[in-house]
Amino acid sequence: MQTIPKELVHKKFPSLEDALLDELLAQSTLKEVSEGEDVMRSGQYITSTILLLRGLLKVYREDDEGNEFLMYYLEAGNACALSMMCTARDEQSQIMIKAVDDSELILVPSHLSELWLAKYKSWNNFVIASYRQRFEELLQTLDSIAFKGLDERLLFYLKRHVKVSGNHVKLSHQQIATELSSSREVISRLLKKLEQTGAVTLHRNYIEVQNLSLV
């Protein structure tokens, strides 16, 4: 079993009190996942709360035809609020999680996560803050779908990617089209318009975001 690096955990989760960190280090498990690897699949029973120590994860849903609906990204220092909910209720997952980059996860056994809610105020606050953050991100996503045209949704989508992974968006036009429930041809046309304004530069295997405020 790999040792969880205490200094890094303290740096990424600074709000957690020392006694809680000691328990977390002693009783949790460190798991490494490679880029593109599934972390959680729909229908799976979840036995651990997921804390992300390093890397980047994509949380999404998938319909019967394989179309993806991006919900949010998890960055280092975040917890998966939906994994917390599934472990608390002993329910099957209705979401999927995939590693965008090589990542390291801290897996907290479900019984400990429940116990810590009453034992440690910092854990209780951390869980509530995680729920609130994910809820706000889901509202933004729903707003973009319900109230914006595809061109505005594409801008919102690119801004989210820039926020979590920088100006190089390593996604194909087809991948973007799938996540936005559109066609590759339409997305390519919209990206070409963005390039003409100077907002992005299109490369063979990635999109370089220059300045989305130009649009």
QUICORLIN-V593150 format. One record per residue. N is the residue number from 1. SS is DSSP state (H for helix, E for strand, C for the rest). D_CENTER is the distance of its C-alpha to the mean C-alpha in Angstrom with 1 decimal. Layout:
# QUICORLIN-V593150
{{N | SS | D_CENTER} {N | SS | D_CENTER}}
This chain:
# QUICORLIN-V593150
{{1 | C | 25.6} {2 | C | 23.8} {3 | C | 24.3} {4 | C | 21.4} {5 | C | 22.1} {6 | H | 23.1} {7 | H | 23.2} {8 | H | 19.6} {9 | H | 18.5} {10 | H | 20.7} {11 | H | 19.4} {12 | H | 15.7} {13 | C | 16.5} {14 | C | 19.8} {15 | C | 20.2} {16 | C | 20.9} {17 | C | 24.7} {18 | H | 26.5} {19 | H | 27.8} {20 | H | 24.4} {21 | H | 23.1} {22 | H | 26.2} {23 | H | 25.5} {24 | H | 21.8} {25 | H | 23.1} {26 | H | 25.9} {27 | H | 24.4} {28 | C | 20.8} {29 | E | 19.9} {30 | E | 18.2} {31 | E | 16.7} {32 | E | 16.1} {33 | E | 14.2} {34 | C | 15.0} {35 | C | 13.3} {36 | C | 13.1} {37 | C | 13.6} {38 | E | 12.6} {39 | E | 11.3} {40 | E | 12.0} {41 | C | 14.1} {42 | C | 15.5} {43 | C | 18.7} {44 | C | 18.0} {45 | E | 19.2} {46 | C | 16.9} {47 | C | 19.0} {48 | E | 16.7} {49 | E | 14.2} {50 | E | 11.3} {51 | E | 11.2} {52 | E | 9.5} {53 | E | 12.6} {54 | E | 12.1} {55 | C | 10.0} {56 | E | 6.6} {57 | E | 4.4} {58 | E | 3.9} {59 | E | 4.8} {60 | E | 8.2} {61 | E | 11.9} {62 | E | 14.9} {63 | C | 18.4} {64 | C | 21.7} {65 | C | 22.1} {66 | C | 18.9} {67 | C | 17.4} {68 | E | 13.7} {69 | E | 12.3} {70 | E | 8.8} {71 | E | 7.6} {72 | E | 4.7} {73 | E | 2.0} {74 | E | 2.9} {75 | E | 6.3} {76 | C | 9.5} {77 | C | 11.3} {78 | C | 8.6} {79 | E | 9.2} {80 | C | 7.9} {81 | H | 10.4} {82 | H | 10.9} {83 | H | 11.9} {84 | H | 14.2} {85 | H | 15.7} {86 | H | 16.4} {87 | H | 18.0} {88 | H | 20.0} {89 | H | 21.4} {90 | C | 21.8} {91 | C | 20.3} {92 | E | 18.9} {93 | C | 15.2} {94 | C | 14.9} {95 | C | 11.4} {96 | E | 10.2} {97 | E | 7.6} {98 | E | 8.5} {99 | E | 8.7} {100 | C | 8.7} {101 | C | 11.1} {102 | C | 13.3} {103 | E | 11.7} {104 | E | 13.4} {105 | E | 12.5} {106 | E | 14.9} {107 | E | 15.8} {108 | E | 17.8} {109 | E | 20.4} {110 | H | 20.2} {111 | H | 23.8} {112 | H | 23.0} {113 | H | 20.1} {114 | H | 22.6} {115 | H | 25.4} {116 | H | 23.7} {117 | H | 23.2} {118 | H | 26.9} {119 | H | 27.7} {120 | C | 25.5} {121 | H | 25.1} {122 | H | 22.4} {123 | H | 20.2} {124 | H | 21.0} {125 | H | 20.1} {126 | H | 16.8} {127 | H | 15.9} {128 | H | 17.2} {129 | H | 15.3} {130 | H | 11.9} {131 | H | 13.2} {132 | H | 14.4} {133 | H | 11.5} {134 | H | 9.3} {135 | H | 12.7} {136 | H | 13.4} {137 | H | 10.3} {138 | H | 11.3} {139 | H | 14.8} {140 | H | 14.3} {141 | H | 12.9} {142 | H | 15.9} {143 | H | 18.2} {144 | H | 17.5} {145 | H | 18.4} {146 | H | 21.3} {147 | H | 23.0} {148 | C | 22.3} {149 | C | 23.8} {150 | H | 22.1} {151 | H | 22.9} {152 | H | 21.2} {153 | H | 18.1} {154 | H | 18.0} {155 | H | 18.3} {156 | H | 15.5} {157 | H | 13.2} {158 | H | 14.6} {159 | H | 14.3} {160 | H | 10.5} {161 | H | 10.5} {162 | H | 13.2} {163 | H | 11.6} {164 | H | 8.9} {165 | H | 11.1} {166 | C | 14.6} {167 | C | 17.3} {168 | E | 17.3} {169 | E | 15.2} {170 | C | 15.7} {171 | C | 15.6} {172 | C | 18.8} {173 | H | 20.3} {174 | H | 20.2} {175 | H | 16.4} {176 | H | 16.0} {177 | H | 18.8} {178 | H | 17.3} {179 | H | 14.1} {180 | C | 16.4} {181 | C | 19.1} {182 | C | 21.6} {183 | C | 23.8} {184 | H | 23.7} {185 | H | 26.9} {186 | H | 25.9} {187 | H | 22.7} {188 | H | 24.9} {189 | H | 27.5} {190 | H | 25.2} {191 | H | 23.8} {192 | H | 27.4} {193 | H | 28.3} {194 | H | 25.6} {195 | H | 27.1} {196 | H | 30.6} {197 | H | 29.6} {198 | C | 28.4} {199 | C | 24.8} {200 | E | 23.5} {201 | E | 25.2} {202 | E | 24.7} {203 | C | 25.0} {204 | C | 25.4} {205 | C | 22.0} {206 | C | 19.8} {207 | E | 19.9} {208 | E | 20.9} {209 | E | 20.2} {210 | C | 23.3} {211 | C | 23.4} {212 | H | 21.9} {213 | H | 24.1} {214 | H | 27.0} {215 | C | 26.2}}
